[in-house]
Amino acid sequence: MKIIEAGTAKIPAIGLGTFTLEGETCVDMVARAIDLGYRHIDTARMYGNEKEVGEGIRKSGIQREDVFVTTKIWWTDLSEDAIAAAARDSIDRLGIGPVDLLLIHWPNPEIALEESIDALCATVDDGLTTNVGVANFTSTLLDEAATMASHPLVCNQVEYHPFLSQAQVLSACRRHDMGLIAYSPIGRGGDVLNHPVIRDAAERHGKSPAQIVLRWEIEHDGVGAIPRTSKRERLAENLAIFDFELTGDEQAAISALTRRNERLVDPSFAPHWDRA
């Protein structure tokens, strides 16, 4: 398993995203993922499944120090008092002690960034998390946040796949020794996985199109991915990407697709994204 070393954190490059997983399905998928070798589990308060994620981790029987757990605070809870309360509630719901990484899920322009970053960093001092970071931050917001943080911001979790360039964000992450963790890393399937460039590479390597895309991502320095699946058979597939390498031509051909700049996740409260 590739490890992303960013600031004070060592983040397993492939993790399990748990968005939309609920109830016993969530518990079972988390436990099974860990049994298969996943060592990075991602959740969020907004997902409403922190309790089930914690149950799945305990059900797996893994030692707590052997799994990297991330959760995220929603954009409406970024005042000083709200972050502190939300973080404590997340830790209580998970029931596994401090998390390894606590993120601001989305920026909130109505709350001073410095207040949010100060409160986020205070969660480290309060023993609620080992590391802190952000999600859905533009390169400019990353530059601003990094200068404000009293603890290293170790990652920016953003949408990233072959149809969406994140060149400016990735450059900002590297400037500040942050990892980039990709959500929706296979573009929710569909057109990405059916593109001839992806399918041709899959045929050459005897791999699935999803494995090609995930391999493309983790071959970039400092980039990891948290593919979500509700299908047990996909868990092993998404993890089995460390036994081959893409050629330089394949990497370049897939990277060229990012010029399409097709964003899947763009809610009304999103920041003004970097231009491609």
Buried (B, 14 or more C-beta within 10 A) or exposed (E): EEBBEBBEBBBBBBBBBBBEBEEEBBBBBBBBBBEBBBBBBBBBBBBBBBBBBBBBBBBBEBEEEEBBBBBBBBBBBBBBEBBBEBBEBBBEBBEBEBBBBBBBBBBBEEBBBEBBBBBBBBBBEEEBBBBBBBBBBBBBBBEBBBEBBEBBBBBBBBBBBBBBBBEBBBEBBBEBBBBBBBBBBBBEEEEBBEBEBBBBBBEEBEBBBBBBBBBBBBBBEBBBBBBBBEEEEBBEBBBBBEEEEBEEEBBEBBBEBBEBEBBBEEEEEBBEBBEE
